[in-house]
Amino acid sequence: MANLVSDQKSIWFQDYTLDLLDGMRNANMGTHIGLEFTKIGDGFLEGTLPVDHRTTQPFGILHGGASCVLAESLGSVAAWMTIDPEKYRAVGLEINANHIRAVTTGTVTGRVTPLHIGRRTQVWQTDITEDATGKRVCISRLTVAIIDQGTLSTQKETVIVGK
């Protein structure tokens, strides 16, 4: 398939650092649940999430919604990293997740990779694994729309990244 992206180099619009991405977590969902961006590679972005009182459901296991927040955060940021942030925004359209294994403690890591990077839509897959065992916890797919800056009716301050 012509639109599938494999180990493609240089999918990022420019060079990004973990420090820059860390600054994007301020005052949003990522901060509340302890999300940390941990690795940027050729064609992937990784982040971790603690399994603790912020991310578990009443029965003590990692909440499926927390896995979805991790997947959507990684996928949306990765999509944003592929576009010119002065002209475009990346917004989630649809997310699905298959929760495969329960985790009660420790940390999980999500690695997001592109399945499709198009002009107006992108599809990203996140594999979430338990750090202690390396076993898969969840697999999620996120579809992202690429829209023009100024398209949303109420916007946060535009993120401009120096070149």
BAFI-3210 file (N, C-alpha, C; in Angstrom, 3 decimals, decimal comma, padded with zeros to 6 digits):
// residues 163
n [1|2|3|4|5|6|7|8|9|10|11|12|13|14|15|16|17|18|19|20|21|22|23|24|25|26|27|28|29|30|31|32|33|34|35|36|37|38|39|40|41|42|43|44|45|46|47|48|49|50|51|52|53|54|55|56|57|58|59|60|61|62|63|64|65|66|67|68|69|70|71|72|73|74|75|76|77|78|79|80|81|82|83|84|85|86|87|88|89|90|91|92|93|94|95|96|97|98|99|100|101|102|103|104|105|106|107|108|109|110|111|112|113|114|115|116|117|118|119|120|121|122|123|124|125|126|127|128|129|130|131|132|133|134|135|136|137|138|139|140|141|142|143|144|145|146|147|148|149|150|151|152|153|154|155|156|157|158|159|160|161|162|163]
n.u [000,848|000,566|000,273|001,087|003,281|006,458|009,506|010,288|012,519|012,968|010,288|009,416|008,540|010,430|013,426|012,800|012,770|012,860|012,576|011,110|008,695|007,974|007,285|004,853|003,047|002,062|-000,521|-002,593|-004,313|-002,242|-000,399|-001,933|-002,212|000,337|001,855|004,786|006,933|009,314|011,045|012,160|012,241|013,358|010,604|008,923|007,391|007,737|006,246|005,684|003,563|002,461|001,188|-000,996|-002,817|-003,943|-004,426|-005,705|-008,630|-011,629|-011,215|-008,554|-006,908|-005,122|-006,803|-008,885|-009,478|-007,300|-005,282|-006,207|-005,954|-003,169|-002,513|-003,878|-002,690|000,038|-000,275|-001,532|000,375|002,562|001,499|001,230|003,922|004,663|003,756|003,573|003,521|002,799|000,944|-000,912|-003,036|-003,300|-005,851|-007,701|-009,827|-010,971|-010,693|-009,649|-009,356|-007,857|-007,896|-005,692|-004,337|-004,295|-002,891|-001,509|000,340|003,331|004,776|003,718|004,579|004,068|004,334|004,153|003,483|003,382|000,725|-000,400|000,320|-001,126|-002,181|-004,435|-005,450|-004,334|-003,158|-002,422|-000,732|-000,627|001,279|001,047|002,938|003,733|006,183|007,648|007,403|007,404|005,268|002,461|-000,093|-002,110|-003,437|-003,808|-005,530|-005,431|-007,125|-006,383|-007,211|-005,925|-005,989|-006,485|-004,777|-006,609|-009,074|-010,634|-013,270|-012,901|-009,791|-006,714|-003,762|-001,717|000,739|003,941|006,826|010,232|012,430]
n.v [-001,188|002,160|004,236|003,335|003,652|002,727|001,971|004,625|007,325|010,599|011,576|013,575|017,024|018,882|019,011|017,739|017,931|016,088|017,766|019,930|018,625|017,803|020,225|020,627|019,255|020,741|021,797|020,110|017,045|015,101|015,899|015,530|012,757|011,798|011,339|010,915|011,933|009,951|009,041|009,868|008,718|007,571|007,647|006,983|007,623|007,612|007,135|007,151|005,902|005,990|003,298|003,872|005,519|007,535|006,451|004,018|001,890|001,388|-001,277|-001,645|-002,045|-001,010|001,591|001,473|003,833|005,405|004,165|004,812|007,609|007,818|006,680|008,435|010,871|010,405|009,776|012,096|014,096|013,063|013,171|015,936|016,571|015,989|017,934|021,377|023,478|026,129|026,465|024,369|022,141|019,209|017,000|014,629|012,207|009,661|006,943|003,684|000,886|-002,098|-003,843|-005,888|-007,135|-007,130|-004,716|-003,947|-002,523|-000,458|000,651|001,597|001,550|003,360|003,058|004,823|004,546|005,457|004,499|005,580|008,565|011,197|014,044|015,291|013,475|011,210|008,061|006,403|003,936|002,658|000,741|-000,566|-001,531|-003,456|-002,382|-003,971|-006,623|-006,606|-007,403|-007,116|-004,799|-003,245|-002,368|000,212|002,255|005,344|007,827|010,809|014,147|016,614|019,925|023,358|026,050|028,068|027,030|025,909|026,792|027,737|028,271|027,128|028,934|029,260|026,884|027,548|026,507|027,011|027,186]
n.w [000,000|-000,845|000,984|003,442|006,175|006,966|008,432|008,019|007,661|009,056|009,424|010,986|011,216|012,015|014,067|017,221|020,813|023,908|026,095|025,049|024,420|026,965|028,108|026,892|028,378|030,431|032,563|031,567|030,636|030,540|032,521|034,843|035,020|035,112|032,806|030,893|028,352|026,802|024,778|021,542|018,324|015,059|013,380|015,545|018,769|022,255|025,485|029,057|031,682|034,990|036,984|039,184|041,885|040,324|037,855|037,926|037,988|040,039|040,889|041,125|038,894|035,913|034,401|031,558|030,281|030,974|029,544|027,003|027,110|027,249|024,735|022,955|023,591|022,920|020,170|019,115|019,650|018,232|015,634|015,385|015,396|012,812|011,143|009,947|012,533|012,577|010,624|010,753|012,723|014,749|015,396|017,262|015,757|015,973|018,213|019,107|021,269|022,370|025,214|026,673|028,770|032,333|034,569|037,709|039,217|039,054|035,976|032,719|029,249|026,305|022,806|019,926|016,488|013,013|010,838|008,638|007,040|005,912|003,895|005,031|006,865|009,402|010,660|013,594|015,502|018,759|020,894|024,036|026,750|029,686|031,856|033,705|032,827|030,079|028,636|026,432|027,060|026,016|022,831|020,556|018,172|016,547|014,783|013,186|012,415|010,244|010,507|009,495|011,143|013,402|012,855|014,869|017,128|019,781|021,062|022,499|023,322|020,490|019,692|018,919|017,400|017,427|014,629]
ca.u [000,000|001,397|000,144|001,635|004,581|007,201|010,631|010,662|013,311|012,618|008,863|009,162|008,633|011,713|014,005|012,117|013,452|011,985|012,291|010,011|007,471|007,637|006,613|003,491|002,187|001,616|-001,939|-003,526|-004,542|-000,973|000,149|-002,769|-002,051|001,752|002,448|006,104|007,521|010,606|011,950|011,793|013,097|012,992|009,312|008,146|007,442|007,396|005,934|005,339|002,443|002,476|-000,037|-001,173|-004,157|-004,456|-004,651|-006,385|-010,080|-011,955|-010,785|-007,111|-006,131|-004,991|-008,074|-008,842|-009,455|-005,928|-004,571|-006,650|-005,332|-001,776|-002,475|-004,290|-001,665|001,198|-000,636|-001,789|001,649|003,347|000,910|001,623|005,355|004,870|003,173|004,038|002,618|002,350|-000,141|-001,869|-003,243|-003,656|-006,916|-008,192|-011,161|-011,495|-009,718|-010,138|-008,343|-008,083|-007,217|-005,295|-003,814|-004,424|-001,687|-001,933|001,381|004,482|004,721|003,523|005,170|003,403|005,142|003,258|004,082|002,374|000,256|-000,703|000,499|-001,655|-002,253|-005,525|-005,698|-003,238|-003,547|-001,300|-000,931|000,133|001,417|001,338|003,475|004,096|007,643|008,240|007,380|007,498|004,068|001,501|-001,241|-003,155|-003,077|-004,781|-005,367|-005,967|-007,225|-006,182|-007,457|-005,014|-006,822|-005,788|-004,789|-007,741|-010,301|-011,433|-013,980|-012,183|-008,465|-005,631|-002,716|-001,036|002,090|004,872|008,107|011,308|013,063]
ca.v [000,000|003,355|005,149|002,781|004,188|001,759|002,541|005,825|008,320|012,006|011,894|014,751|018,297|019,465|018,307|017,993|017,403|015,662|018,943|020,666|017,842|017,842|021,504|020,552|018,557|021,670|022,126|019,326|015,684|014,398|016,257|014,955|011,306|011,453|010,994|011,474|011,571|009,362|008,756|010,227|007,983|007,664|007,028|006,617|008,428|006,800|007,795|006,239|006,235|005,175|002,596|004,299|005,992|008,423|005,768|002,730|001,928|001,001|-002,629|-001,646|-002,304|000,126|001,986|001,507|005,232|005,900|003,655|005,624|008,930|007,650|006,468|009,648|011,897|010,077|009,877|013,489|014,821|012,567|013,750|017,354|016,648|015,777|019,044|022,733|023,929|027,507|026,415|023,291|021,502|017,788|016,724|013,264|011,945|008,387|006,084|002,405|000,231|-003,451|-004,027|-007,284|-007,693|-006,246|-004,309|-003,371|-001,657|-000,219|001,631|001,092|002,378|003,355|003,426|005,118|004,539|005,799|003,560|006,411|010,002|011,861|015,500|015,716|012,480|010,330|006,942|006,057|002,781|002,658|-000,509|-000,283|-002,715|-003,353|-002,291|-005,056|-007,912|-006,435|-007,963|-006,152|-004,481|-002,628|-001,886|001,242|002,949|006,702|008,573|012,229|015,093|017,745|021,085|024,636|026,867|028,988|026,332|025,625|027,982|028,234|027,669|027,469|029,710|028,483|026,431|027,836|025,905|027,643|026,330]
ca.w [000,000|-001,000|002,116|004,680|006,555|007,761|009,158|007,276|008,381|008,898|009,310|011,815|010,504|012,416|015,207|018,489|021,990|024,996|026,929|024,421|024,593|028,379|028,329|026,355|029,346|031,473|032,749|030,766|031,106|030,716|033,828|035,895|035,148|035,235|031,522|030,579|027,065|027,162|023,665|020,173|017,405|013,653|013,126|016,727|019,985|023,424|026,745|030,155|032,544|036,211|037,372|040,581|042,236|039,286|036,583|038,089|038,209|041,417|041,231|041,290|037,681|035,012|033,786|030,099|029,868|031,118|028,370|025,858|027,243|026,846|023,285|022,236|023,819|022,088|018,759|018,735|019,654|017,100|014,417|015,399|015,087|011,381|010,380|010,237|013,590|012,324|009,640|010,965|014,020|014,690|016,363|017,193|015,197|016,463|018,885|019,614|022,095|022,840|026,493|026,556|030,018|033,490|035,296|038,988|039,784|038,184|034,900|031,364|028,204|025,008|021,634|018,823|015,162|012,009|009,824|007,469|007,209|004,728|003,934|005,911|007,926|009,799|011,520|014,473|016,364|020,008|021,644|025,441|027,416|031,095|031,938|034,506|032,133|028,635|028,004|025,883|027,904|025,202|021,501|020,220|016,895|016,594|013,533|013,463|011,320|010,154|010,167|009,452|012,368|013,437|012,488|016,053|017,603|020,954|020,967|023,411|022,655|019,465|019,994|017,832|017,701|016,670|013,616]
c.u [000,883|001,349|000,662|003,021|005,280|008,323|011,170|011,425|012,705|011,133|008,538|009,387|009,954|012,267|013,272|012,924|012,428|011,644|011,139|008,694|007,023|006,890|005,185|002,530|001,599|000,118|-002,848|-003,584|-003,241|-000,343|-000,617|-002,527|-000,596|002,423|003,805|006,520|008,942|011,568|011,337|012,763|012,681|011,687|008,548|008,338|007,027|007,083|005,545|004,192|002,542|001,132|-000,189|-002,590|-004,770|-004,928|-005,345|-007,887|-010,380|-011,486|-009,274|-006,282|-006,101|-006,309|-007,917|-008,811|-008,071|-005,074|-004,931|-006,049|-003,867|-001,680|-002,843|-003,273|-000,447|000,881|-000,862|-000,503|002,507|002,812|001,308|003,082|005,645|004,401|003,819|003,076|002,165|001,152|-001,259|-001,960|-003,595|-004,687|-007,446|-009,598|-011,788|-010,361|-010,401|-008,997|-008,792|-007,230|-006,961|-004,926|-003,946|-003,056|-002,150|-000,913|002,450|004,240|004,435|004,152|004,375|004,390|004,174|004,046|002,994|002,009|-000,017|-000,456|000,081|-001,720|-003,315|-005,900|-004,429|-003,808|-002,298|-001,676|-000,035|000,096|001,822|001,766|003,776|005,616|008,264|008,353|007,610|006,278|003,126|000,287|-002,420|-002,584|-004,190|-004,473|-006,113|-005,976|-007,233|-006,518|-006,411|-005,853|-005,971|-005,833|-005,973|-009,064|-011,210|-012,065|-013,353|-010,865|-007,602|-004,652|-001,966|000,370|002,948|006,229|009,149|011,965|014,542]
c.v [001,238|004,266|004,586|003,352|003,128|002,485|003,799|006,802|009,695|012,256|013,167|016,031|019,000|018,642|018,717|017,368|016,957|016,830|019,757|019,929|017,842|019,132|021,516|019,881|019,506|021,908|021,389|017,894|014,932|014,656|015,556|013,460|010,861|011,001|011,673|011,000|011,103|009,146|009,197|009,479|008,226|006,910|006,556|007,635|007,518|007,678|006,768|006,800|005,379|004,469|002,868|004,830|006,901|007,668|004,409|002,939|001,366|-000,390|-002,775|-001,960|-001,055|000,380|002,026|002,925|005,839|005,409|004,464|007,030|008,854|007,530|007,737|010,760|011,641|010,268|011,303|014,299|014,363|013,128|015,214|017,520|016,476|016,954|020,373|023,324|025,381|027,537|025,453|022,863|020,042|017,521|015,304|013,188|010,702|007,621|004,766|001,749|-001,177|-003,624|-005,525|-007,920|-006,672|-005,961|-003,621|-002,416|-001,395|000,881|000,916|002,082|002,219|003,761|003,606|005,179|004,845|004,615|004,302|007,872|010,664|013,371|015,983|014,709|011,683|009,221|006,485|004,860|002,885|001,274|-000,130|-001,580|-002,413|-003,371|-003,486|-006,365|-007,800|-006,957|-006,854|-006,040|-004,023|-002,312|-000,943|001,845|004,278|007,293|010,053|013,032|016,196|018,916|022,354|025,313|027,812|028,344|026,094|026,904|028,574|027,511|028,051|028,322|028,783|028,123|026,702|027,301|026,554|026,663|026,434]
c.w [000,000|000,226|003,430|004,932|007,376|008,475|008,468|008,164|008,143|008,678|010,087|010,998|010,788|013,567|016,484|019,613|023,020|025,912|026,358|024,642|026,044|028,718|027,823|027,328|030,383|031,421|031,781|031,305|031,383|032,068|034,943|036,100|035,188|033,953|031,361|029,198|027,339|026,003|022,347|019,268|015,976|013,447|014,339|017,842|021,127|024,625|027,781|030,976|033,799|036,403|038,860|040,788|041,173|038,049|036,707|038,273|039,605|041,841|041,242|040,055|036,803|034,289|032,274|029,567|029,978|029,953|027,132|025,913|026,825|025,324|022,520|022,416|022,930|020,604|018,294|018,672|018,482|015,783|014,285|015,003|013,598|010,529|010,751|011,276|013,440|011,387|010,013|012,426|013,778|015,778|016,159|016,632|015,808|017,124|019,236|020,368|022,442|024,089|026,649|027,892|031,131|034,105|036,571|039,606|038,731|037,165|033,593|030,392|026,927|023,930|020,467|017,519|014,136|011,128|008,524|007,848|005,908|004,917|004,930|006,988|008,173|010,669|012,268|015,336|017,589|020,624|023,053|026,100|028,884|031,193|032,649|033,735|030,632|027,893|027,548|026,789|027,050|023,830|021,064|018,859|016,965|015,199|013,878|012,214|011,395|009,649|010,161|010,814|012,284|013,105|013,686|016,585|018,864|021,012|022,136|022,627|021,690|019,902|018,773|018,251|016,806|015,728|013,682]
res [m|a|n|l|v|s|d|q|k|s|i|w|f|q|d|y|t|l|d|l|l|d|g|m|r|n|a|n|m|g|t|h|i|g|l|e|f|t|k|i|g|d|g|f|l|e|g|t|l|p|v|d|h|r|t|t|q|p|f|g|i|l|h|g|g|a|s|c|v|l|a|e|s|l|g|s|v|a|a|w|m|t|i|d|p|e|k|y|r|a|v|g|l|e|i|n|a|n|h|i|r|a|v|t|t|g|t|v|t|g|r|v|t|p|l|h|i|g|r|r|t|q|v|w|q|t|d|i|t|e|d|a|t|g|k|r|v|c|i|s|r|l|t|v|a|i|i|d|q|g|t|l|s|t|q|k|e|t|v|i|v|g|k]
***
